[in-house]
């Protein structure tokens, strides 16, 4: 029998136990979402590593161009800035000229089956650039005179193919002043180029450039006609040196609209001929 509580004795405390039921186990379902995100990120990471290992450098250049906001930027060293006989640029360097394929992302690419690849995988593109550069370097080393002229030659890899720039400077000019007449040194250089690209059957484009020096008042002509005429004179010289006429795809003059030295439009280095061996 329970003892009776006194009149002044306090009431015993009341203990309330609250139980919360959680659905989905001890930790709920949040960990599943975090784990799924982690697995997705790892899959994307390993996919990136695979693509970097399976593509050629030229294809990675195309991918980078696709995601570049704009390719209109120019650089003073677009005709080549590295050391060496021809001072060519790397394939991943930004090129001076805008390319439709790089701007619109329409250039098709295929993952190569091996390290060298075939025509569809871009292997021939790398080999063609290597062949042209090696052949030019070898020929320009063949004599003391050609070694001096080699500094006027720049070899640049582009998304279209290998571009050979013949650049004027203060001590050298491809053409007689204000004319489309090749100088003897320029004719010799073009002959060397014809020998280097002759064995390849790729198409050729020729682009003429001028500086921004104006014509004298009353003189007939302009930089547009002069650049186009110099491009055609270069084509005629290549024909005489054995390049088949069917290999020429495009001849154009752009006057002073694509300057090599934008900060100084009258710099003689803006005068140049660009010969592109298309892939």
C-alpha positions as a Python dict, from the first residue, in 0.01 Angstrom:
ca = {
    (1, 'X'): (0, 0, 0),
    (2, 'X'): (148, 335, -112),
    (3, 'X'): (231, 579, 158),
    (4, 'X'): (14, 883, 176),
    (5, 'X'): (163, 1210, 60),
    (6, 'X'): (169, 1487, 308),
    (7, 'X'): (-34, 1800, 255),
    (8, 'X'): (273, 2019, 197),
    (9, 'X'): (481, 1761, 6),
    (10, 'X'): (558, 1872, -366),
    (11, 'X'): (421, 1678, -663),
    (12, 'X'): (665, 1441, -842),
    (13, 'X'): (805, 1572, -1174),
    (14, 'X'): (636, 1465, -1500),
    (15, 'X'): (884, 1344, -1768),
    (16, 'X'): (769, 1365, -2135),
    (17, 'X'): (971, 1157, -2382),
    (18, 'X'): (957, 1282, -2746),
    (19, 'X'): (1034, 1029, -3019),
    (20, 'X'): (1096, 1147, -3381),
    (21, 'X'): (1062, 896, -3659),
    (22, 'X'): (1295, 956, -3964),
    (23, 'X'): (1208, 797, -4296),
    (24, 'X'): (1477, 635, -4511),
    (25, 'X'): (1708, 495, -4248),
    (26, 'X'): (1955, 639, -4002),
    (27, 'X'): (2096, 918, -4233),
    (28, 'X'): (1805, 977, -4470),
    (29, 'X'): (1860, 1002, -4849),
    (30, 'X'): (2086, 1309, -4872),
    (31, 'X'): (2403, 1099, -4895),
    (32, 'X'): (2275, 934, -5211),
    (33, 'X'): (2250, 1268, -5390),
    (34, 'X'): (2603, 1367, -5282),
    (35, 'X'): (2742, 1030, -5391),
    (36, 'X'): (2570, 1054, -5729),
    (37, 'X'): (2723, 1401, -5785),
    (38, 'X'): (3066, 1266, -5695),
    (39, 'X'): (3038, 972, -5934),
    (40, 'X'): (2920, 1202, -6216),
    (41, 'X'): (3213, 1438, -6158),
    (42, 'X'): (3461, 1150, -6160),
    (43, 'X'): (3312, 1012, -6481),
    (44, 'X'): (3348, 1355, -6648),
    (45, 'X'): (3707, 1383, -6522),
    (46, 'X'): (3814, 1045, -6661),
    (47, 'X'): (3632, 1120, -6989),
    (48, 'X'): (3836, 1441, -7017),
    (49, 'X'): (4160, 1251, -6955),
    (50, 'X'): (4065, 998, -7223),
    (51, 'X'): (3989, 1271, -7478),
    (52, 'X'): (4321, 1446, -7408),
    (53, 'X'): (4506, 1121, -7462),
    (54, 'X'): (4314, 1010, -7770),
    (55, 'X'): (4311, 1333, -7976),
    (56, 'X'): (4588, 1499, -8173),
    (57, 'X'): (4721, 1844, -8090),
    (58, 'X'): (4551, 1992, -8400),
    (59, 'X'): (4216, 1845, -8294),
    (60, 'X'): (4253, 1990, -7945),
    (61, 'X'): (4320, 2324, -8113),
    (62, 'X'): (3989, 2289, -8298),
    (63, 'X'): (3804, 2207, -7976),
    (64, 'X'): (3958, 2509, -7802),
    (65, 'X'): (3859, 2732, -8096),
    (66, 'X'): (3500, 2610, -8072),
    (67, 'X'): (3469, 2731, -7713),
    (68, 'X'): (3663, 3054, -7767),
    (69, 'X'): (3428, 3358, -7749),
    (70, 'X'): (3602, 3527, -8041),
    (71, 'X'): (3892, 3465, -8276),
    (72, 'X'): (3914, 3821, -8407),
    (73, 'X'): (4208, 3900, -8176),
    (74, 'X'): (4546, 3957, -8340),
    (75, 'X'): (4897, 3918, -8216),
    (76, 'X'): (5218, 4073, -8337),
    (77, 'X'): (5396, 3739, -8337),
    (78, 'X'): (5136, 3568, -8552),
    (79, 'X'): (5394, 3502, -8822),
    (80, 'X'): (5614, 3315, -8577),
    (81, 'X'): (5793, 3413, -8259),
    (82, 'X'): (5987, 3111, -8144),
    (83, 'X'): (6357, 3056, -8192),
    (84, 'X'): (6489, 2846, -8473),
    (85, 'X'): (6557, 2873, -8842),
    (86, 'X'): (6197, 2946, -8940),
    (87, 'X'): (6068, 3074, -8606),
    (88, 'X'): (5732, 2902, -8644),
    (89, 'X'): (5449, 2905, -8389),
    (90, 'X'): (5300, 2613, -8202),
    (91, 'X'): (4977, 2452, -8323),
    (92, 'X'): (4800, 2569, -8010),
    (93, 'X'): (4907, 2933, -8051),
    (94, 'X'): (4642, 3183, -8152),
    (95, 'X'): (4662, 3250, -8523),
    (96, 'X'): (4640, 3602, -8666),
    (97, 'X'): (4378, 3525, -8924),
    (98, 'X'): (4017, 3444, -8833),
    (99, 'X'): (3899, 3104, -8950),
    (100, 'X'): (3537, 3018, -9022),
    (101, 'X'): (3582, 2669, -8884),
    (102, 'X'): (3711, 2803, -8554),
    (103, 'X'): (3443, 3070, -8525),
    (104, 'X'): (3138, 2861, -8605),
    (105, 'X'): (3248, 2528, -8468),
    (106, 'X'): (3161, 2347, -8791),
    (107, 'X'): (3498, 2177, -8836),
    (108, 'X'): (3446, 1804, -8818),
    (109, 'X'): (3682, 1596, -8608),
    (110, 'X'): (3720, 1224, -8555),
    (111, 'X'): (3892, 1050, -8264),
    (112, 'X'): (4208, 885, -8405),
    (113, 'X'): (4251, 510, -8383),
    (114, 'X'): (4623, 538, -8317),
    (115, 'X'): (4896, 790, -8250),
    (116, 'X'): (4944, 885, -8613),
    (117, 'X'): (4599, 826, -8760),
    (118, 'X'): (4486, 834, -9119),
    (119, 'X'): (4331, 1102, -9340),
    (120, 'X'): (4003, 1100, -9148),
    (121, 'X'): (4175, 1113, -8810),
    (122, 'X'): (4396, 1410, -8891),
    (123, 'X'): (4721, 1214, -8911),
    (124, 'X'): (4800, 1335, -9262),
    (125, 'X'): (4762, 1696, -9146),
    (126, 'X'): (5038, 1660, -8890),
    (127, 'X'): (5262, 1474, -9136),
    (128, 'X'): (5209, 1734, -9407),
    (129, 'X'): (5308, 2020, -9178),
    (130, 'X'): (5612, 1828, -9057),
    (131, 'X'): (5717, 1738, -9411),
    (132, 'X'): (5685, 2094, -9538),
    (133, 'X'): (5875, 2244, -9246),
    (134, 'X'): (6150, 1984, -9258),
    (135, 'X'): (6190, 2021, -9635),
    (136, 'X'): (6208, 2400, -9617),
    (137, 'X'): (6456, 2400, -9331),
    (138, 'X'): (6677, 2152, -9512),
    (139, 'X'): (6678, 2351, -9836),
    (140, 'X'): (6734, 2685, -9662),
    (141, 'X'): (7044, 2539, -9495),
    (142, 'X'): (7191, 2432, -9828),
    (143, 'X'): (7385, 2756, -9890),
    (144, 'X'): (7516, 3058, -9701),
    (145, 'X'): (7298, 3293, -9907),
    (146, 'X'): (6979, 3097, -9833),
    (147, 'X'): (7065, 3084, -9464),
    (148, 'X'): (7066, 3465, -9464),
    (149, 'X'): (6729, 3474, -9641),
    (150, 'X'): (6578, 3222, -9397),
    (151, 'X'): (6497, 3497, -9147),
    (152, 'X'): (6236, 3628, -9393),
    (153, 'X'): (6047, 3297, -9383),
    (154, 'X'): (5793, 3212, -9113),
    (155, 'X'): (5610, 2878, -9093),
    (156, 'X'): (5279, 2878, -8904),
    (157, 'X'): (5041, 2586, -8842),
    (158, 'X'): (4676, 2689, -8881),
    (159, 'X'): (4345, 2504, -8880),
    (160, 'X'): (4351, 2523, -9262),
    (161, 'X'): (4702, 2387, -9305),
    (162, 'X'): (5062, 2505, -9291),
    (163, 'X'): (5111, 2871, -9386),
    (164, 'X'): (5442, 3001, -9522),
    (165, 'X'): (5487, 3377, -9471),
    (166, 'X'): (5752, 3565, -9670),
    (167, 'X'): (5797, 3887, -9473),
    (168, 'X'): (5968, 4213, -9573),
    (169, 'X'): (6178, 4418, -9334),
    (170, 'X'): (6394, 4728, -9346),
    (171, 'X'): (6672, 4538, -9527),
    (172, 'X'): (6471, 4307, -9751),
    (173, 'X'): (6184, 4344, -9994),
    (174, 'X'): (5998, 4076, -10187),
    (175, 'X'): (5903, 4319, -10467),
    (176, 'X'): (6048, 4631, -10619),
    (177, 'X'): (5895, 4940, -10458),
    (178, 'X'): (5534, 4994, -10564),
    (179, 'X'): (5542, 4717, -10827),
    (180, 'X'): (5460, 4349, -10872),
    (181, 'X'): (5814, 4268, -10992),
    (182, 'X'): (5988, 4010, -10771),
    (183, 'X'): (6340, 4083, -10652),
    (184, 'X'): (6604, 3819, -10733),
    (185, 'X'): (6621, 3708, -10366),
    (186, 'X'): (6242, 3672, -10350),
    (187, 'X'): (6239, 3467, -10671),
    (188, 'X'): (6504, 3239, -10519),
    (189, 'X'): (6299, 3194, -10202),
    (190, 'X'): (5987, 3107, -10402),
    (191, 'X'): (6189, 2851, -10596),
    (192, 'X'): (6292, 2687, -10268),
    (193, 'X'): (5929, 2681, -10152),
    (194, 'X'): (5822, 2523, -10481),
    (195, 'X'): (6077, 2245, -10431),
    (196, 'X'): (5958, 2188, -10072),
    (197, 'X'): (5583, 2170, -10144),
    (198, 'X'): (5612, 2023, -10492),
    (199, 'X'): (5598, 1653, -10390),
    (200, 'X'): (5277, 1715, -10196),
    (201, 'X'): (4953, 1730, -10394),
    (202, 'X'): (4769, 1959, -10152),
    (203, 'X'): (4591, 2271, -10274),
    (204, 'X'): (4754, 2613, -10235),
    (205, 'X'): (4619, 2958, -10153),
    (206, 'X'): (4818, 3280, -10191),
    (207, 'X'): (4740, 3603, -10007),
    (208, 'X'): (4914, 3936, -10068),
    (209, 'X'): (4956, 4200, -9797),
    (210, 'X'): (5080, 4559, -9808),
    (211, 'X'): (5162, 4823, -9551),
    (212, 'X'): (4947, 5136, -9511),
    (213, 'X'): (5178, 5376, -9698),
    (214, 'X'): (4959, 5580, -9937),
    (215, 'X'): (5031, 5622, -10305),
    (216, 'X'): (5163, 5954, -10426),
    (217, 'X'): (4887, 6193, -10543),
    (218, 'X'): (4812, 6145, -10910),
    (219, 'X'): (4963, 5796, -10916),
    (220, 'X'): (4742, 5528, -11066),
    (221, 'X'): (4683, 5230, -10840),
    (222, 'X'): (4609, 5143, -10480),
    (223, 'X'): (4709, 4892, -10215),
    (224, 'X'): (4419, 4659, -10305),
    (225, 'X'): (4533, 4613, -10663),
    (226, 'X'): (4897, 4601, -10555),
    (227, 'X'): (4841, 4320, -10300),
    (228, 'X'): (4633, 4119, -10547),
    (229, 'X'): (4891, 4173, -10822),
    (230, 'X'): (5173, 4057, -10596),
    (231, 'X'): (4978, 3744, -10505),
    (232, 'X'): (4931, 3670, -10875),
    (233, 'X'): (5300, 3738, -10945),
    (234, 'X'): (5385, 3482, -10675),
    (235, 'X'): (5151, 3230, -10836),
    (236, 'X'): (5317, 3284, -11174),
    (237, 'X'): (5659, 3230, -11016),
    (238, 'X'): (5545, 2904, -10855),
    (239, 'X'): (5409, 2790, -11192),
    (240, 'X'): (5747, 2856, -11354),
    (241, 'X'): (5911, 2657, -11074),
    (242, 'X'): (5704, 2348, -11149),
    (243, 'X'): (5386, 2376, -10937),
    (244, 'X'): (5087, 2245, -11136),
    (245, 'X'): (4821, 2506, -11212),
    (246, 'X'): (4543, 2278, -11080),
    (247, 'X'): (4682, 2305, -10727),
    (248, 'X'): (4591, 2672, -10681),
    (249, 'X'): (4259, 2714, -10502),
    (250, 'X'): (4249, 3085, -10422),
    (251, 'X'): (4452, 3398, -10497),
    (252, 'X'): (4365, 3715, -10308),
    (253, 'X'): (4490, 4055, -10202),
    (254, 'X'): (4387, 4213, -9872),
    (255, 'X'): (4587, 4540, -9892),
    (256, 'X'): (4660, 4667, -9539),
    (257, 'X'): (4354, 4512, -9372),
    (258, 'X'): (4543, 4231, -9191),
    (259, 'X'): (4848, 4401, -9048),
    (260, 'X'): (5123, 4199, -8889),
    (261, 'X'): (5223, 4503, -8679),
    (262, 'X'): (4888, 4671, -8597),
    (263, 'X'): (5053, 4943, -8384),
    (264, 'X'): (5255, 5062, -8682),
    (265, 'X'): (5061, 5025, -9009),
    (266, 'X'): (5355, 5162, -9210),
    (267, 'X'): (5605, 4910, -9074),
    (268, 'X'): (5770, 4725, -9368),
    (269, 'X'): (5701, 4389, -9197),
    (270, 'X'): (5335, 4439, -9284),
    (271, 'X'): (5433, 4375, -9646),
    (272, 'X'): (5429, 4000, -9698),
    (273, 'X'): (5310, 3708, -9907),
    (274, 'X'): (5132, 3418, -9736),
    (275, 'X'): (5130, 3079, -9909),
    (276, 'X'): (4907, 2821, -9738),
    (277, 'X'): (4939, 2450, -9810),
    (278, 'X'): (4584, 2329, -9742),
    (279, 'X'): (4519, 2001, -9561),
}
